[in-house]
């Protein structure tokens, strides 16, 4: 053994055998174990809805916590409470506040009661939505429940370190990175490694060589299903052996260690942290022989599917039991000293739980007392006296009431007293109105940004043209816009399939990789989920990524990550985290079943929380890109697929002009009927309107421009008030985006007051478009369809002037 290796070994031994550190780790392990045991009891006592915990995983997490530094990021899952405790980014009282769903962000800073217990997050943002100094925090991205769904953004968190290290223009962003020395720590259960998101992320991490440490907590089960049914060779490290690096090829460092082996765990995580932090080598730490003493969660009993032999093995090899044996065998403490730590931690957990419960119930009790008093006061003057008094008594006698019980009782009281004079129920009505406002803030705020950097606050800048402005292909407009964005802001980068060398399949990035470098304009593999994850993680770390999904149909590959992670990120952290990712794609008309998709209804239904831009041409898209880059919200940009080679005027202020989102544009004024549409349908409707004008029908054509936000100034209802007739036209399936627009206008804007004819939708067929020009014509709305639909409505209004066509 050489001198350097001997020195390293001696140093490691000294680190491991530090008695004070070992006993501190034991205390932390016991705090976490008693917290897990207490969660189960609280659920069974009816004080919490559901419980999930990290028992059996404690020892590996205290070892990992040693090497988790400020500025590092975690993307893990609901077994990681020990890590969060050990990093001092989660207090015991906060842990129990989440169990009870306490809506006060000061009591439960991860989510304000919006996430079930075991879902952890640190707050990256100040109250005004501005960034904190992330280098002063041991950061945890907001957890999500779906299995392996934490993996894609882990790639982006690590990729950000690569960019911060290799791009000198980012070295001054000292509140976000120390020149890329940060590690992204991922954790996942053994069964979840069978998910495609894990494999795709793992492969991409090896390709990119980013500082990512993935720990697999392996207790041999995925609820009731053992590893032999989950993973090839019943071992994820064995299955991934081909990814191991060697002296010729880059890859992963793969470490395997037992979950009860304290010395082995500390050594493994020390090595993993050093390799990732210093050399940007990705590392897999496969932690085997873990246990799960209480089973999966409070929803079931593992005695149903584990044999007596397995249960006995788990009891004997529980990491708490083995750690205690290790301490005693090495004379780091006596049995009495450990028992004292055990009792002290048990009491600490109980005290913290009691404080959290008291803090949670105090406000609800106050509201309950107020409600009971108001209901009884109402009863004294009501014909429904007995029913109201019984309602108040039932509310008063509830065991462990929650806010729902209070509000539901008040609503019942108001319904019972619906025939009473207003003055009798005025006080309880006012109280209920106030509570409704408070509950919007508690349960429904921060779906979108509420900061000064939100898109609605961005000052619009009109587009300008020189005289004469050159006419160019639409793709040249976008290319000029992207060129300006990359030049003025070093945080901006673009990734995607074919984006780099050839400048994307439609040439909007042509030549920009050569000009700005491979770090800024980068090719990826065909891997939509991890492309989006790469963008989410980088955006969480202060960068401004543009991630390209080549065609709109392919967005479905990443739909789960977009929906479960990005779309609800700002909401589920109650404004604590943001990822202003721009997702660029293209859709609408082309040819065939897969490249002509317009699944807008699907996007609207599943991705609320993400802005949805549907520009009709590339100039509009450029103005929206400029706005989005200045804003702090995630957005999807759907460019018109057949618009890249259509001629447009080149703006003279291509990098500066900004469109206000949520403001429709009236493309053609009319008097007889309003047609509301967007994207590629704008040209089709305008062509139809031109033909209809020749026979005396005046059509007002409105381009909504963005579907989220949608017509914030109610331009459309004002148009309907003028024309008294409306068609909502798009290329989605029936009942998709056309139905969304109708609901927003007819119901949301009360436009039904102004209608003289029923509102109508014009959409594509419910099947995918068939191939060729004929397939397009008979599958999606054409100008002929628009003309017929408009004429049909006008025939109904004036059959003499507009006789039936057939």
Number of C-alpha atoms within 10 A of each C-alpha: 6 6 8 9 10 11 12 11 13 12 11 16 14 11 15 18 14 12 16 10 13 19 18 15 22 22 17 21 29 25 25 29 25 19 27 23 17 19 25 19 15 18 18 14 11 11 17 20 15 18 22 22 28 26 29 28 31 30 28 29 29 25 23 23 20 17 18 23 18 16 23 26 28 29 28 28 26 19 23 25 29 29 27 23 20 24 22 13 19 20 17 21 22 22 26 28 29 28 28 27 21 25 21 16 18 12 22 25 23 30 31 24 24 20 21 20 23 23 25 29 25 22 24 23 16 14 13 13 19 16 18 15 15 21 18 13 19 19 26 23 28 25 24 24 16 13 17 24 26 28 29 31 31 31 32 29 32 33 26 28 28 21 23 25 19 14 17 11 13 20 16 12 14 13 15 26 25 17 19 26 20 30 32 31 26 24 24 25 23 26 26 19 20 18 15 13 23 20 17 20 25 25 19 20 27 21 16 18 21 29 33 34 30 23 24 22 27 24 21 22 21 16 14 15 13 17 20 12 13 20 19 14 12 16 19 20 22 14 12 16 12 10 19 17 17 10 5 6 9 16 20 26 21 21 18 17 20 18 27 26 18 23 18 17 25 25 18 21 25 17 17 26 27 15 19 24 22 13 13 25 24 30 30 24 22 25 25 20 21 24 28 21 18 19 21 20 17 17 12 11 14 17 13 9 13 16 11 10 9 13 17 12 13 19 16 13 18 23 26 21 13 18 21 17 13 17 20 14 11 11 11 17 16 14 13 9 11 19 11 12 19 19 14 15 21 19 14 17 24 17 14 19 24 14 17 23 18 13 16 21 18 11 13 18 18 11 17 23 16 14 23 23 14 19 26 20 18 24 23 14 14 19 14 16 18 13 14 26 19 14 19 24 14 12 20 16 9 11 9 13 16 17 15 10 14 22 18 12 21 25 14 14 26 19 11 16 21 11 11 16 11 11 8 16 21 12 15 21 18 11 15 17 12 11 14 13 10 12 15 11 13 18 16 13 16 21 19 24 24 19 19 14 17 17 26 18 15 18 13 18 15 13 18 15 14 11 7 8 13 14 14 15 17 24 23 23 26 25 21 18 26 23 21 15 20 18 13 10 14 16 21 18 24 25 26 24 22 21 26 25 17 17 22 19 12 19 18 22 25 20 17 24 21 13 13 15 14 16 16 23 26 20 20 18 15 14 19 25 26 30 28 32 29 28 33 33 28 28 26 22 27 19 25 25 26 27 26 27 28 22 20 24 19 19 21 17 15 19 19 17 25 25 18 18 25 28 24 21 29 26 23 26 28 27 27 28 27 29 25 27 29 26 25 22 20 27 26 26 21 18 17 16 16 17 21 24 23 25 20 24 18 15 20 18 12 16 23 18 24 28 26 25 28 27 24 22 26 25 23 20 25 25 26 24 26 23 25 29 21 17 20 24 24 25 25 24 23 25 25 24 21 16 20 21 14 13 17 20 18 23 21 15 16 24 20 19 23 25 23 20 27 22 20 23 15 18 13 16 14 19 15 19 24 28 29 27 28 26 26 22 24 24 16 17 29 20 16 20 23 15 16 18 12 9 11 11 20 20 25 24 25 24 23 28 29 23 22 21 20 20 22 14 12 18 17 28 24 14 25 26 17 17 20 22 27 31 24 22 25 29 29 26 24 17 16 23 27 26 21 16 24 22 14 19 22 19 12 13 19 13 24 19 13 17 16 14 15 12 16 18 22 24 24 25 15 13 12 21 26 18 17 12 12 11 15 21 17 14 20 25 21 20 18 15 18 24 18 15 16 24 19 17 21 20 16 13 14 11 12 9 11 17 13 12 8 3
